[in-house]
């Protein structure tokens, strides 16, 4: 990767080399744009490296519901719970949580569901188009996913969730315990049943997906630079960016740096975005290939297990502690403890590796996908748990925003505008 930005003639500078930034860069370059990508890390080394790998098209509801108020004391007390709030971060988090609760009122809640559903309904086909275009459809397994429950008293909640999903036209089937064991025989006998989502899938290696997109982007003429963008300002004919190695000017800039997007967005647009980060952990088990046929989530244990080429990835906890505090890796190892009893034989954690990354989350659970400042600033961030799921369709939307005549048939933009804040 080159270190220095040597020219100032780029059409678009993409800030962020995660899955969304790289997918956008590739699609923009295919429209004839001269594109550079700038990130302080190598491509795919942020949240895109360690996500759960689940193509989560079924997740059409917000990241929280009103019951969060009841759970707040437990969040503060239990460092190993599925949803943790670092008490030292509480003063900074309270305004964000206040806005989240306001968005759980009926009207904004329905707007969120509609916005998520529109993106997710388009996501699988968008990914198939993108992977086919780089000759790597094999990186995605379109084989569904399963939510299992173990307690008989959980069945009413599962049936209610199935009804809610069907109301949103999400394909979903109820599986009995015998049906679960037929497809996933290594799961424990205590599994009572589950919900199977046929229009979902999983990626065999999320980091490899980024690498293959980077390779295709370079072939299309995209340049990648490892620098830290420290600020920027609008100019008459473009945007001037300040990096740790100097200045660079482009006609347009796309802010797609996930949880780190707020500062530059404010600098260029004057808009303060209520962006926070959900710190997510995973534990990779390299000796567990073949244990599951597809991604499986536990309703009661609240984590997901995804089979990958590198083993079985356990993921799914949420921690609010900001961008600066060091990782609390015991939460990653807690995932292995959570798995005990869910299988006929316990998972092998030998040589397991823990990881933590930042999910960029907005209080209405919707991303910002927009064009502002007379077209000079494009925005694609805030996808919370769904960055991998929505990356390909987001790239198609950004192409349409950058060149309105270039694409059609992508979700309407209104729900994702910056101006909603």
Protein Blocks (a to p, Z undefined) as FASTA:
>chain_A
ZZbdfbfcbfbdcedjbfklmmmmmmmmmnopacddddfbdehilmmlmmnoiacfklmb
cfbdfklmmmmmmmmmmmkbmbdcdfklmmmmmmmmmmmmmmmpmklmmmmmmmmmmmmm
mmmmmmmmmmmmnopaklpccebjadddfbfklmmmmmmmmmmmmmnopacddddfklmm
mmmmmbcfklgbdcddfkgccdfblklmmmmmmmmmmmnopacdddddfbdcddfklccd
ddfkbccddfbdcdfehjmlmmmmmmmnopacddddddddddddfklghkagbdcddfkl
opaddddfkbccdehiacdebjmbccdfklmmmmmmmmgopambdcdfehiacddddddd
dfklpacdddeehhlaccdehkljmmmmmmmmmmmmmmmmmmmmlpghiacfklmgfklZ
Z
